């Protein structure tokens, strides 16, 4: 049975009143998806938002927006949903039928920031280097980007590469690009010219939007087909109505490293963004009074999700760009961060900072980890030094945004698990014959649901290899659904919680055994001798492959003790043939360990 859809304008009025009442009491409140949309997530996974904000626009801007929309889309009938209080957008946007049988206007993801500003406009959306940027500012700045791109000839579906430092400007550029109906392509600002050129040219970007400071840092001019648009050419504020989109329209391309070493462009729809934001807000329990730390790049889906969670709830994003652990802890304490997301290398570094390990941060209420399995010893240390904070152990892949999470109440009992599927998704473990695995049997994880991406940009072969038909669909059903074959080997226990074993392409075959690098790394961490570790393989004529570990020792760590510990704790076939001590280990732009670079460095 499908629940009826509550008109968004009515639900939003209730949320506004709760926001005002909570503010007068000096306390916060949490807006749930049911509050806003009147339905649970499973009934309507994309809800387009009413656009009453447009009524406040100057007449000439409104008329220009209406002319622009009607020129590119045939106008549809007025919205007939009972009690629906949206204004002129419904008269110019062709209605879309939802699962509940009602009509709705555009599913453009940028509309979310407009609606949040309508009830939390003066609230800080982003705090960056001590300066606060309100939701009202974010909307006006996004409109300025949209206007500038529109004047430059950018049209719906065109790609816009965004080369800006993570923060308020890049957030506004993202929403402005989507408001125009164009496709946003974040380019990490730490990349070199060659990588920037690959992303801009491969995506077919019409424009590269960059700051003057970043351009001045480059050793040479970019060899790209895209028009260069400097940040200084964008006016401070603007006025622009989001262009109508449907949920299947492309919103973003995220470039992620592939097996060839060249980044692949994961193509996401507006529907993917809505569903991803909805799921994470729901299971993490994000509240409007939360202050969420932003430590990871927006070019990384996990890093961008912190922005989405804030905009979806009216929370505040606290941006810290420094990679120095002590500075991160200082910012978390000073800015009273309540939710802190991280990846394993970051947590391992924070666990070396005494002000983090010896003094709980009273406002910190949630920690989230993805981007790799967190060593069990690190899980226990995090729980011990910040006991007031719930720890979410998660697993995700860019091709499906987020797949699983382990509820905090099970972390102490199952510190190695990544839990079960996020709301609205299903994860299945299948064997080589594509049959569902029994509990305890290792197989490949496949993901199905509304967050599954559209495929890889301009790469049909890789798309066909990873995005495949659902192998467990009922006989005779249409071959329409695509699921993600993750390439990750996992198993489920009797309660359905998943445990990561390793990547298909990183399992080490040695002495007739298949060894997970993560299992070896866990023992290295358990020794207490290392801060960081990367485990990889080298060809070996006798063994097939030999196991090599690269480690950063703790301050008083000892290599001989580490080798003795491994000999005592690991069977012979799992023991590293060589342990190399390094001053540091390479990382990718998203903060993960760069195994490919570490292996390359080790062989040169």
N, C-alpha and C positions, 0 to 999 in steps of 0.2 A: 504494500500500500504506500502511495506517495503522499506526503503531507502537502497541504496547500501552501502556496507562496504568499507570504506576507509582503505587501508593497514596501519597497525599500524606504520610501520617504516616511512611512509611518514608523517603521522600526528605527530609523535614524533619529526621529524625534524622541523616541523613548530613550535611545542611547544618549542623546544630547542632555535630556533632563537628568539622567543618571550621572552624567559627567558633571553637570552644574551642581547637583546635590552633593556629590562626593567632594567636589572642590570646596563647597561651603563648609563641609565638615572637616576639611583638611586631610581627607583620606582618598585613596584611589578606588578604582573599580575595574572590572574586567569586562570587555565587550566580547561576547561570544559570537560565533557565526550565526547561531540561532537567534541571538538578539538582533543582529543586523538584517538577516535575510528571512527569518521566520521559519527556516527549515534546517534539518540536520544536514551535514555535509554530503551524505549519501544521496540526497534527493535531487538537488540541483548543484552541480559542482562548479558552474560558472554563473555568476549573478551579475548582470549589467546594472549600472548604478544610475539613478535619476540625476538629472543635470540642472538642478535649480540654480546653481551658481551662475549659469549663463545669463539669467535675467538681470543680473547686476552689471552686465557689460555695457559699455557705451553702444548706442544704437548703430554707429557705423561699423564697429567691430563685429557686432552680432550679425548685421546684415551681410558683411563680408564673409563671415563663417558660413552662414546659411547658403550664400551664393556658391561658395566653394564646394560645400557638401552636395548641394543639389546638382551642381555641374558634373560631379564625379559619380554620383549614385542617383538612381531614380527614386524620387520621394515615395514613401510608403504611406499607408493610412495612419491616421492618428491612433495613439495607444488607447486601447479599449479595456485595459485591465481594470477591474473594479477597484476603486479607491486609489488608483495610481495617480500620484500628484506630480509626475515629471512635466516639465514645461515644453518648450518648442522642439526639443530633440526628437521626440516621438513623432512629430509631424513631418520630419525630414529624413528619418532613418527608417529603413524597411524593417518592421518588427521581425524578431527571431523567435521561433517556437521553442519553449523549454520542455524538459521532461514532464513538468507538471501541467503542461497544456496552456500556460499563460504566455503573454508576449513580453518581450523586454527590448530595450534599446541596445546600443553598441556594447560589446564586451571588451573594449579597449582598456588594457590594464592600467593605463595612466589615469583613468577616471578615479582610481582609488585615492590618489593623493588629493584630488579636488574635493572629494567627499570628506576625507579626514580633516582638511582645512576648514570645512564648513562648520565643524563643531569644536575644533581644537586649533584654530588658526593662529592664535597668539602663543601657543605652546611651543617650546623648542623642539624642532624636528631633528636637528643635528647640532652637536657641540664639537667644535674643531679648534684646537689650540686656544682654548679659553673663550672663544667667541661662539655665541648662540645664533642659530638660523631658524626662524620660526616656520611653521607650516604655511602661513600666508606668504612668506618670502619664497619658499620652495615652489609654490604654485606659480607665483608671478615670474620667477626666474625660469621655470620650465616653459611657460608661455613665451618668454623672450627667446629661448632657444628654438622653439617651434616656429615662431615668426621669422627668425633669421634663416633657418633652414628652408622654410617655404620660399622666402625671397631669393634664396640661392638656387631654386629650381628643384629641390628635393621633393619627391612625390611618394605616396604610399607604396610600400614595398621596396623602395631604395634603401641601400645599406649606408649607415652612418657609423664610421669608426670613431671611437671616443678615446683619445689619449690625454687624459687628465689625471692629476693626483686623486686618490680616493678621498672623498669628502663631499661637501655641500655642492660644489660646482659640477662634479661628475654625476651626482644624484640628479640634479636639475636637468643636466644634459640628457640623461637617460629617459626621464619622464617626458621631456620635451620632444625627444625623438619619437617616442611611442605615441604621443599626442598627435603628431603629424601623420601617424600611420606608417612611418618608416621603421626600419629594422635596426636595433642598436647592436653594436659590436664593440664591447669593451676591449681595449688594448692595455695590458699592464704597463705601467710607466717605468718599470725596471728593465724592460726588454731592450735589446740592441736593435740597431737599424735593420739588420737582416730579418729578424723576427717580426718587427713592425711591418715591413714591406710584404712579407708573406701573408700576414693576416689581412692587410688592407687589399692586396691584389687578389688573393684567393676568394675573399668575400665579395669582390666586385664593388667595394665601397665607392660611393659617389663623392663622399666628403670625408676628410680626416679632420676632426675637430680637436685642436691641441692648444695648450697654453704656450705663451711666448717663452716662459722659463724652460719648459721641457724641450722646446725646439732649439733653444740656445745651447742646451747640453749635448746635442747630437754632434758626432764627429763629422758628419756630412749630411747633405740634403737627402731626403727620402726619394727613392726611385719608385714612385707609385703613380697610378693613373688617377687617383682621387684628387679632387680639388682640396687645397689646404685652407681651412677656415680657422682663424686665430680667435682665441677666447675674447680678446679685447674688442672684437667687432660685434659682440653680442650686447645689446642694451641691458641695462640693469633689470628692468621688469618689462612685461609685455601683456598682451591680451590675445588669447587664442582658445578656441573651442576644440576639444579632442575630436579627431576624425573618427567616424564610426568604423569599427572592426567587428568581425565575428571571431568566435573562439579558436577557429582553425587557422586564422591568419598568422603569419610569422611575426613574432615580436622581437626576437633576439637570437644572435648566434654567439655561442660560447666556444672559444677555441681551447681545446684540451689536448695534451700530448698523447700521441698515438704510438703504436709499436714501431713505426718507421722513424720516430723522432720528430717528424713534422707535426704541428698541431692540426687536429681535425676540428671542423666547425660543427658543433652540436646545435641543431636548429630547433628552437623552442617557439611554441605558439603562445598567443595571449591566454588561451585556456590552460596551458601548462603552468604559466606564472600564477594565475588565479588559484589553481588547485594546489600548487606547491606552497604558496603562502598560507592558504587556508589550513592545510594539514599540519604545518609546523606550529602555527599559532595555537591550534587545537591541542596537540599532544604536549607541547612544552608549557602551555598555559601562560602565554604572554599577556601582560596587562598594560593598560594605558599609562600607569605610573612607572613602568619599567624604564631603566636606562641600560641599553644594550651596548656592550663593547664591540667596537669594529676594529679588528686587528688584521684582517685578511683582505686581499684585493677584491674589488668588485668584478674583476675578470674571472674570478673563481666563484662558482655557483653558491658555495657555502658562504663566502664573504658577502655576496650580494643579498643572500637571504636575510641577513641581519637588517638590512635596509627595508626589505619587504615586510618583515615582522613589525618594524616600527610604524611604517606607513599604514599597515593593516589595522593597527590598534591605537595609534596616536602616541606611541611610546617615543623615547628619545634615543638617538644613535650617538654614542660617544666615540669619536674617531681618534685613534692613536696610531701614528705612522711609524714611530720608532720601533726597531726590532730589539732594543736593549731591554732585557727582562726586568731590571730594576725600575726603569722608566715606565714600563707597562703597569707594574704593580702600583707605583705611585699614582698613575692616572686612575686606575681602578678605585683606589682609596679616595683620592681627592674628588673625583666626579661621582662617587657613590654608585658605581656600576652595580646593577642587580643581576644581570645575565651576562656571562662571559663565555663566548664560544672560542674553541681552539682546535688545533690539530696536534698529533702526538709530539712532534719536535718542540712545539711551543710549550706544552705542559711540562715536558722534561726539563726545559730551560727554567720555567717558573719555579719548579721544585728545587732549584739551586739557590733561590733568593730567600734569605732568612725572613724578610718582612712578609713573605707570602706563606712560608711553612710554619712559622712560630707564632703568628698573630692572625686569627680569623678576621676576615673582612665582614663586619656585621651586616652591611647592606647586600652583600653578595648572596643571592638565594638560589641561583641555578648555574651549573656548568654544563656545557655541551661539547662532545668530541665527535669528530668524524675525520675523513681524510686518511684513515689508517687505523689499525688496531692499537689501542693503548696498552702497553705492557701491564700485566697484572700488578706488578709491584708499584707502578705509577698510579694505578687505580686506587690501590690501598693507601698510598701516600696522600693523594688528593682528598680521599674521604677522611683521612686522619687530620690533615692540616686545615681543611675548610669543612668541618662536619655540619655546619648550618646550611650548606649549599647542596641541593639535589644535583646528582651527577647523571646526565643522560649519555649513554653510550650508543652511538648511531652508526649506521652504515649507509652509504649512498654512492651513486655514480652519476656523473653529469647527464648521462643519457636518460636517467629517470629521476633526476634531482635528489630525491631522498627515498630510501627503500625501507629501512627498518630502524627501530629504536628499542632500547631496553628500559622499561620504566624504572625510575630511581629506587623503588622499594625492592627491586630484585638485583641491584648491582652488587651488594655485599655478598649475596649468595652465588651469583654468577658473573664474576668480574671479567670473564673471557667472552661473554656472549654479547651479540649485537641485537638481541631481542627478536621482535616480530614486525610484521608489516605496518607501515604508517597508516593513518586513517584513509580509507578510500582506495587502498591499493591491495594487491595480493602478490606475495612472493612464493615461488614454488621451487623445490629442489628436484632436479631431474637427472637420471643416469644417462649413460652413453646412448641408450635406445630411446631416449626422451620419455621415459616412464617416471612417474612420481616415485621418489625415493622413500624408503621407510625410515623411521627415526634411527639415527646413528649411522646411516649410510651416507657416504660423501658423494655429492653430485654438484652440478652447476646450478647456480641461482639464476632464475629468470624472474623478471618483474613485469607485472601488468597493472594498468590503471591509468587515470587521467593525467599523470605526470610524465608518462612515456613520451619522449621527444619525437619530433617528426622524422628525424634521421640526421645524416651528416650532410652538410652543405657541399654541393658539387662533388659528391663521392658516392655514386650509386652502388659500387661494388662493396664498399665498407658498410653502407646502409643495409644492403641485402644480407650481409654476413651477420650483423648484430641485431637488426630489427626484423624479426622473423614472425611467421604465423604462430599463433598459440598452439603448441603441440597437444594440448589437452582439451581442445574445444570439442564439443559434442559432435558425433558423426552426423554429417549432413548440414552442419551449420555453415553459413557463408564464411569464406576465407577473407575476412575484412580486418579483424583485429591484428595489431602488431604488438609484440612483446619484446622486451630487451633481454638478450642473452648476455649476461654480465661477463662471462669468462672467469668468474670467481668460484672457487670450490668451497662449499660449505656443508655442514650437516645440521640437522635439527634434533633436539632432544625430545623426550617423551612429552614435554609440555609445549613443544612447538617453537622454543627459542632457538635461534640460529647461532652457529659458531663458525667463524671464518677459518679456513684451512690455508688458503693461498690462491694466487693467480694460476690459471692453467699454464701461462707462459713463463712463470717464475719458479715453479716447483723444480727442485734440484734432484736429478736422477743420479744417484751415486751408490756404488757397490750393490746394485740390484734393488735399491730402496728409493722411494719418492719422499723427499724431505721438504717440509715447509720452512722457508727462511724465517718466518715469524716465530716458529717454535724454537729455533736455535737462538734467535734474538731474545726471547723471553728468559732463557737460561742466563744469557750474558747479563741482562739487567738484574736478575735475581741474585747475582754474585755480589752486588753492591760495589763493584769495582768500576762500573762504567756509567757515564751520563748519557751517551748516545751510541747507537750501533746500527750498522747496515750489514746485512748478510747477503752474499751473492755467490755465484759459482764461476769456476774456471774450468776449461777443458782439461781432462786428465786421461792418459792412455789406459791406465790400469783401472781406475775407478769409474770412468765415463765422465764424471765431473767431480771436482773437489770443492769443498766448502771454504769460503774465505770470509772473514769478518773484519770490518773496519770499525774501530771504536775510538771514542773520546773518553779517556779515563777521568774518574773523579779526582779531586785535588790530591788525595793521598793514595790513589789507585796504584795497583801493582800488576804488571802483566803476568808474572810468574804465578801469583795467586789466582788470577783469572783463568789461566790455562789449567791449573790444578782443579779448580772448581768445575770447569767444563768436563775434564776427564772423569770426575767423580759423579757428575749429574747426567751425562749424556752417553748413550751407547756409542760404540766406536764409529759407526757409519754416520752419525750426526755430529761428530766432533769437528770443529774447524781445522782444516789442514794448516791454516796460517791465520794469525790474528795480527793485524797491522794497527798500530796506534797512530792516530792523527790528531792534530791540534783542533780541527773542526771538520764537519761533514757538509757536503754541498746540499743546497736546498733548491727546490723549484720556486717560481714566483708566487705560488700559492702557499708556501711555507712547508710543504712536505719534503721528506728526504728525496733527493734526486739520485736514485739508484743507478740510472744509466750513466750519469756524470761520474759518480763514485767508481763505477766499474771501469770506465774509460781512463780515469786518472790512475787507477791502480795498475793498469796494464801499460802505462806509458813511462 
